[in-house]
Every structure is written in structure tokens, then in C-alpha cells.
Amino acid sequence: MTALISFKSTPDTAAPGQSMCVLEILQGLHKGVSLALDKPSYSIGSAAPADLILSDTDIAAQHVRLVLGRDPADRGQVAIEACGGDVAFIHANGLRAVLTAGTGQRVRLPVELELGQARLCLRADRLQAVVSDVPNTRSPRVWALFAALTLLLICATAFALHAPREDAMRAAGTRQKQLPAAAPAPTLAQAQGWLEQALKDAGLQQLHLVSHNGTGPGGQLGVEGTYSPEQKSDWLQVQRAFDSQFGQHIVLTPKVQLAASVIKPRVRFQAVWFGPDPYVIDEHGKRVYPGAALQDNWTLEGIADDQVRLVRGQERFVFTL
């Protein structure tokens, strides 16, 4: 049995503003995202209940667990536990190692992780580290050092003010003209409209949006419903396309699942009439109208939009022409 690595002290919650680690996504669909980690541990994977969900390929549902050091002796370290797949990590000195599923190791920050097609970076929170390392200012020696640094800063500022301001302003204006205008972040309404159209184009109208937060840039969208085995690749393609276009600003929380396979009804139709008062011609040459009972307790539910829909309890089957 392989033992996973953990720190000696992992409290249930961290005090506000006490984040000691920052996670940055360097490569993948969520490239550019940066999160301050303020909880004792985080799980990363491709599906709930992982704390951080990534949509990149080759990532298990519960791929890796990170345990952050909280004790003074463990601060600046992280325990990496490979849960559902292999995890490669690269030390600051460039040394690369691989953890297979079921193993773990404790390493010092900063460190880079490779999960499937995604690459992450864990580093210490610089602001928190500076606050933690501030010495006791009650010492006279520290006060003297502080006064000397203050005097040096004043002198440096005074010297800088003698520089030609006109040239500096001209150079700053030139740099501003050269910088391209940043594209505005997409709004939640834009992402929602795009997703609804993408689901419709992929034939996944049975999936529907269930939640959204806010109206400006950023937010979260949820999707619920079931899809058939034949529609799995269509759903994954829509999900990846959404993450590629909106993933840096808006989080997609999918709550979809594979529908149980339905046995094809044992019915045969010779022809279908979609005009006024639609009907089908069964294998015996008789007209069958919506609402009629068929074999094996199936019922002809409707005829419309180039589809013949059958229903049996909670089961539904659609013939598409």
C-alpha cells in the first residue's frame, strides 16, 4: 500500500487574507487564470466534486490533491498527491519528476505541475510572504535601519524629479500609442447566448442552462440534462469550444450525464405524412395517428419537424427522417 503525503497540521479553514500560495495556469484551455489558495487543501480534476475543474484532455475526474503547509516548519511547501492519474512536477532548478497514481511527495515552492494537457505553477504569495517576514520594529537597530532606508528613498525621489519631464511624458505617450487596445471581456449574456446556439447546432436541445450569476464580465453558467452515447463526442466538443472562447472569464459547471440506453421500439413504418393532420402508415398499410398505441406499450406521441416521436412511461424515442 502506498502512503500519500500530508502535512502535520491541516486546519478546516484558513483565516481571511492568509493565502500562502498562488496557482497560475501557464498552458491549456484556462491559460492566464490565477487563483489565491487560502484553504488547507485543494483537489483538481475534470468533474465535480473537485475544487478546481479543468476541461483539458487526459485529466481524470479527481486527478490530484494539493495540501498546503501551514506550520512554520512546513510553510513554503506543498504536498502533491496523485489520485486519479500521473502528475509531473518540475522544481525551480529544472529537475522533473513524475508521480504515478496513488503516490505523493512534498516539495518546496515554486513548482510547476503537468496534468494531461494543462501546466500549472504553484508559488508563494509574495505579499503574504513579505508581511510574514517583517521584523520586530521595536528594536532600536531596526528603527535606525528604517530611518536610513527612508532617507535614501527621499534622496532617490528628489534626484528623479530633476529628470526632464517633457521627454518622459513624450516617451510614455509613444508607448501608449504602440500598445494595442485590449479586447473587452465577454459578458455572461454573450456566453449564455453562444452556448444555447452551440447546443442547438449540435442537436443537444435537451440540455438546458440552469444558473447564471451577474450580468457583466465574469460569472458562472450551469448546464443540466442527459445525452445519448452517440452524442457524447458532440457534448465534449461544445464544452471544449466554450472553455476555449470564454474559459478565462466565465466558468462552465456541467451537470450532465450519459442517459441510459433505450431499446429501439419494434415498430415499422412504411411512410409518414407531415401535412395537415399528420399520420404514419404502419407495416400493415394502416394509418396511425398521434396518440395511438403501438407494440410493447409504446405510444405515438407526435409527428412534426421531420421527426416521429414515441413515448413509453419516462422513455422517449425519436425517428428522424
GIPEMO-V384990 format. One record per residue. RES is the residue in one letter. PSI is psi in degrees with one decimal (none if undefined). D_CENTER is the distance of its C-alpha to the mean C-alpha in Angstrom with 2 decimals. Layout:
res->(RES:RES)
psi->(PSI:PSI)
d_center->(D_CENTER:D_CENTER)
This chain:
res->(M:T:A:L:I:S:F:K:S:T:P:D:T:A:A:P:G:Q:S:M:C:V:L:E:I:L:Q:G:L:H:K:G:V:S:L:A:L:D:K:P:S:Y:S:I:G:S:A:A:P:A:D:L:I:L:S:D:T:D:I:A:A:Q:H:V:R:L:V:L:G:R:D:P:A:D:R:G:Q:V:A:I:E:A:C:G:G:D:V:A:F:I:H:A:N:G:L:R:A:V:L:T:A:G:T:G:Q:R:V:R:L:P:V:E:L:E:L:G:Q:A:R:L:C:L:R:A:D:R:L:Q:A:V:V:S:D:V:P:N:T:R:S:P:R:V:W:A:L:F:A:A:L:T:L:L:L:I:C:A:T:A:F:A:L:H:A:P:R:E:D:A:M:R:A:A:G:T:R:Q:K:Q:L:P:A:A:A:P:A:P:T:L:A:Q:A:Q:G:W:L:E:Q:A:L:K:D:A:G:L:Q:Q:L:H:L:V:S:H:N:G:T:G:P:G:G:Q:L:G:V:E:G:T:Y:S:P:E:Q:K:S:D:W:L:Q:V:Q:R:A:F:D:S:Q:F:G:Q:H:I:V:L:T:P:K:V:Q:L:A:A:S:V:I:K:P:R:V:R:F:Q:A:V:W:F:G:P:D:P:Y:V:I:D:E:H:G:K:R:V:Y:P:G:A:A:L:Q:D:N:W:T:L:E:G:I:A:D:D:Q:V:R:L:V:R:G:Q:E:R:F:V:F:T:L)
psi->(133.3:129.1:134.8:150.5:139.3:158.7:163.5:-32.9:118.5:85.0:160.5:-36.1:160.5:149.9:145.1:139.2:8.4:27.6:129.6:0.1:145.7:131.5:127.5:137.3:113.8:-27.2:140.4:-172.4:-26.9:25.9:134.1:-14.7:138.4:129.4:137.0:122.4:114.0:10.2:161.5:-34.4:155.6:140.7:140.1:133.0:-164.2:1.9:160.5:149.6:30.3:143.1:-39.8:120.1:124.4:141.4:9.6:160.9:160.6:30.3:125.7:163.8:-43.3:85.8:-48.5:152.3:133.4:129.0:119.1:139.9:132.4:-32.9:152.7:-36.5:-25.8:-8.5:139.9:10.3:161.5:139.4:126.0:120.6:112.1:110.0:-56.2:0.0:173.7:146.6:121.4:138.8:145.9:120.7:169.2:-26.5:3.5:-2.8:129.6:137.8:159.5:130.8:123.8:161.3:132.0:2.3:168.2:167.6:148.2:130.6:163.5:151.7:150.3:157.9:146.4:141.5:144.3:117.2:108.4:-123.0:2.5:146.9:126.3:159.8:129.2:125.3:160.5:146.8:109.3:-43.0:-44.2:-36.2:-38.0:-42.8:-39.6:-27.5:4.7:127.7:172.4:110.7:0.3:-13.0:133.2:-36.3:-39.5:-39.5:-40.8:-41.8:-40.7:-41.3:-40.1:-42.3:-38.5:-44.0:-40.9:-40.2:-40.2:-43.1:-42.9:-39.2:-42.8:-38.9:-39.1:-32.0:-18.6:-9.4:149.3:113.8:-33.1:-44.1:-40.2:-43.0:-38.4:-42.0:-40.6:-40.5:-38.4:-42.8:-39.4:-36.7:-31.7:-25.2:127.9:149.6:132.0:138.9:137.5:146.5:139.8:146.8:164.9:-36.0:-39.4:-44.2:-39.4:-45.2:-41.0:-43.3:-40.9:-43.0:-39.3:-40.6:-39.7:-44.9:-30.5:1.7:27.0:43.2:-20.6:-16.7:137.9:153.8:136.5:-17.0:151.8:147.1:126.9:172.3:-16.8:-161.1:144.8:170.7:-163.6:140.8:140.7:147.4:134.7:159.0:-175.6:157.0:156.5:162.7:-33.9:-20.2:1.4:-46.8:-34.4:-42.6:-44.1:-36.7:-41.6:-42.6:-44.3:-39.3:-38.9:-46.7:-36.2:-34.9:-34.2:-3.8:-27.3:-14.4:-32.1:132.6:130.6:121.0:95.5:133.1:48.7:157.0:161.5:127.0:147.9:137.6:137.5:130.7:129.4:129.4:144.4:66.4:152.0:130.7:135.6:-30.9:162.3:133.3:118.1:2.5:-158.7:141.5:63.7:154.2:170.7:155.7:118.5:-175.6:-15.2:4.3:10.6:151.1:135.0:123.4:159.7:136.6:-11.9:147.7:142.3:-173.4:155.0:36.4:16.6:150.8:138.0:104.1:-42.6:161.9:109.4:156.3:43.9:28.4:144.9:116.0:129.5:150.8:144.3:98.1:-122.8:-3.7:144.1:144.5:138.2:126.2:120.6:126.5:none)
d_center->(32.06:29.60:28.89:25.47:25.63:25.27:26.83:29.94:28.64:25.27:25.80:23.86:22.74:23.06:25.18:23.63:23.41:23.86:20.65:21.95:18.95:16.35:13.26:12.78:10.78:13.84:13.07:10.62:8.51:6.87:10.50:12.04:9.62:11.90:11.89:15.22:15.41:18.18:18.14:20.20:17.57:13.86:12.52:9.68:9.12:7.89:9.12:10.56:12.33:10.20:9.70:6.50:4.33:4.24:5.90:8.80:12.18:14.24:11.76:13.29:12.12:13.27:13.59:14.66:15.82:16.72:19.81:20.89:24.63:26.29:29.97:31.86:32.51:28.85:27.37:25.70:24.70:21.75:22.06:19.80:19.94:18.98:18.47:17.41:17.86:19.38:18.11:19.93:20.55:22.65:24.96:26.03:29.20:27.41:28.11:25.59:25.39:23.56:22.89:23.27:21.75:23.68:24.61:23.70:25.01:25.27:25.05:25.66:23.34:22.35:20.75:18.32:16.30:15.69:13.45:14.10:13.47:11.34:13.50:12.97:15.78:16.97:19.88:22.08:21.81:24.78:25.84:25.92:27.67:30.30:30.94:31.36:33.79:36.06:39.57:42.07:43.56:46.66:48.19:50.89:49.82:46.26:47.73:49.87:46.95:44.97:48.02:48.44:44.83:45.22:48.45:46.91:44.06:46.68:48.73:45.81:44.83:48.46:48.74:45.64:47.08:50.05:47.94:48.59:46.23:46.94:45.73:42.55:41.83:42.66:40.32:37.48:38.16:38.12:34.73:33.29:34.76:33.31:29.70:27.97:26.57:22.83:21.20:20.32:16.76:16.11:16.86:15.32:18.43:17.98:14.50:16.02:19.08:17.41:15.43:18.70:20.68:18.43:18.68:22.39:22.97:21.43:23.70:21.05:22.74:22.66:18.95:18.73:16.61:17.21:15.90:15.19:15.78:17.93:19.45:18.86:16.13:12.74:11.92:10.10:11.08:11.84:13.53:16.28:19.00:20.24:20.87:23.64:23.51:24.55:21.58:18.88:18.66:18.68:15.69:13.64:14.97:14.03:10.37:10.33:12.53:10.49:7.45:10.45:12.25:10.21:6.70:8.60:9.99:8.61:5.70:6.59:7.71:9.97:13.17:15.16:17.53:20.24:23.49:26.65:28.86:31.78:35.17:36.54:39.46:42.88:44.05:45.48:45.94:48.38:47.42:45.39:46.71:44.09:46.73:48.20:48.40:46.17:47.02:46.76:49.63:49.38:50.86:54.25:54.41:53.92:51.83:48.99:47.50:44.27:44.73:46.89:46.47:45.77:45.98:44.13:43.58:41.37:41.94:41.75:39.31:39.40:40.12:38.30:36.10:37.25:36.10:38.10:36.29:37.48:36.66:37.65:36.55:32.74:32.67:32.49:33.35:33.48:35.83:34.73:37.66)
